[in-house]
Every structure is written in C-alpha cells, then in structure tokens.
Amino acid sequence: MLELARISTPQEAGESWPPDGEAGLVAGLASTAEEIEQVQRLRYQVFSEEMGAVLHGCEDGLDRDRFDPWCEHLMVRELGTGRVVGTYRILTPQGARGAGAYYSESEFDLSGLGEIRQELVEFGRSCTHADFRSGSVIMLLWAGLSEFLVRGGFRYVLGCASVPLRDDGVTAAEVYRQAEAQIRGPGPKVAPWHRYPVERLNHSLPAKLPPLIKGYLKIGAKVCGEPAWDPDFNTADFPMLLTVDEMDERYRKHFGLDALLAEGLPALGNQPGGKA
C-alpha cells in the first residue's frame, strides 16, 4: 500500500476511539492484487450483505466490475489487525479513457460538463466498515483523496451521493429540497438517464441530510443535476461536483490542501490503478 495519511492516536482523531483500542489507522492506495481483493470484499459486505444491493456477477463475495482494473483504490487499514475498514474508488481521466467511460456515465449524460472532463476525477464506491462509522475513517479517506488530487494536478471531482429509498424517499425529498437552488442554478450540469421522480414525494415529512451528503456540501461540493434512480442499489443518486480551488477554506486547511499546493508535490503517476 502506498501510504497517504495516518492517524496514530485517539487525540489525532478528535473523537472516541473504536472500542477495541487499536493503535491507529492508515490510508493509502492499494498496490497489490490481495489489497484490491480486500477492498472488493469490504464493498460486498457493505453494499450486498448490509444494504441489500443487487451486485451482478459477484457470487464469490467480491464487489467488482469492469471499471476496477482502471481505477486507483484508496483504502483505510486498521493498524494492529490489518483489517481494511474503509475505501473509495478513484477513476482518473486516463483511467476513464482506458475503461471507455466514467462509471457515472451509466447514470448520467456528462456532455454538459464540457472541457471540465479533461481534468475530472471520479470518486465512487465509498463505504466504511460498520464498526468504524464515528468519523475517523472518513476523515482519513478525505485526507487521502485531497492529497491524491493535488499530487495529480486534478481540479474537478465528480461523484454520486446515493440516498437509500427504504424510507419511501423521504430523505431523498429532503436532499432535493435543500439542493434545488444548486440544481437549477448556474454552472456545469449533468442530466440523469433515468430521473428519479422526486417531485412526487412527500416533502413535508421530517428528515435529516445523510452524513456523507452533508459533508460534501460543507466542503463546497455542489449538486450538479437532478437525481438518477439506481434500481440495483434502490437509491436516488445525486451528482456532486467539487472544484478544488473553490473548496471551503477551512477544509482546505484541515485536509492539508493549502500546504500540499504550496509544496508543489510531484504527480503520483499517469498509469491507471488495478494493474497488480
């Protein structure tokens, strides 16, 4: 694993440490076939076993698809046990050309992004182990993603924030209500191939923004289009676009982006991941 970020003590996490008392967590890019398989196994556990998603061709307990060989796989490992407890999948413009498309293009028409696509990195397949959802893992994942962006010289990030529909769309309706001004406002936009009919939902019922979407909005990401319906995951997927140099100043400092930009670190390389 190519290390990108680390938390060594509970004090660095700024929160209650996991009850097993392990010494820390480390984030980095998977560099072996074994590490990629560990990531895919965690994804299967979260998406299929926990969320009930229909994962085609994944009968062996691994969540994998045709995009995986073209992606970098960010992972958080628990020091001491070696468990992989969090992950993000990263698809660079080079990787997207190799794969023939971005994964998001299965749900959205990206033509509205124009020239942005030349500098666009796609984040996806994010998940965290059920025992590690108090904040430290996602903090490390975002720190690793931030360093990846700066080292690669990428300016734009696209991802899908998935909202489960098990509550009959109540949460999706609240996300849409809070994001409608961004969806209809100026700026680059994408369009769903199969739009989720959010206007038919009951917008009067109380709901909270999911933590991941709330976090994206806090750092400065914007909802850049109407939600798409993903029947396999039974989710409404909201497209999120982040411009790195427009990221909220507090979070640029928190994740070390300002320092990394000042250092002018060399790129991690132009080869897509998953070759091991």
Salt bridges, closest charged atoms under 4 A:
GLU3 OE2 - ARG6 NE 3.03
ASP20 OD2 - ARG83 NH2 3.57
GLU35 OE2 - ARG77 NH2 3.73
GLU37 OE2 - ARG41 NH2 3.40
GLU50 OE2 - ARG133 NH1 2.68
ASP60 OD2 - ARG64 NH2 2.24
ASP63 OD2 - ARG43 NE 2.87
ASP63 OD2 - ARG125 NE 2.80
ASP65 OD1 - ARG89 NH1 2.82
ASP65 OD2 - ARG125 NH2 3.82
ASP68 OD2 - ARG43 NH2 2.92
ASP68 OD1 - ARG89 NH1 2.78
GLU78 OE1 - ARG83 NE 3.09
GLU105 OE1 - ARG117 NH1 3.26
ASP131 OD2 - ARG83 NH1 3.82
ASP131 OD2 - HIS129 ND1 3.75
GLU147 OE2 - ARG151 NH2 2.40
GLU174 OE2 - ARG177 NH2 2.76
GLU180 OE2 - ARG184 NE 3.12
GLU199 OE1 - ARG195 NH1 2.81
GLU226 OE2 - ARG184 NH2 3.92
GLU226 OE1 - ARG195 NH2 3.33
ASP232 OD2 - HIS56 NE2 3.33
ASP245 OD2 - ARG155 NE 3.10
ASP248 OD1 - ARG250 NE 2.98
GLU249 OE2 - LYS253 NZ 3.45
ASP258 OD1 - ARG252 NE 2.98
